[in-house]
């Protein structure tokens, strides 16, 4: 598992810094991250998350963390079930 940008998954909306750190730790460009999460290579969504002009959801952050092996399914389930 890759190193996470913070010690645990979030239970509230991620900050622009957390979104950028998660993407960079995964070795992805904004376009690659957008393609992975949304199925489109339009980098503007991730650019806006990282600039703070658009708020990423907890679900988007968790999906990015899972798909880039920065979090485990067990950790994600704990967040969803309110155990973290």
BELTA-V436921 format. One line per field, one symbol per residue. burial: b if it has 24 or more other ideal C-beta (glycine too) atoms within 12 Angstrom, else e. A space follows every 10 residues. Layout:
# BELTA-V436921
burial->???
This chain:
# BELTA-V436921
burial->eeebbeeebb eeebeeebbb bbbbebebeb eebbebbeee eeeebbeebb eeeeebebeb bbbbbbbbeb beeebbeebe eeee
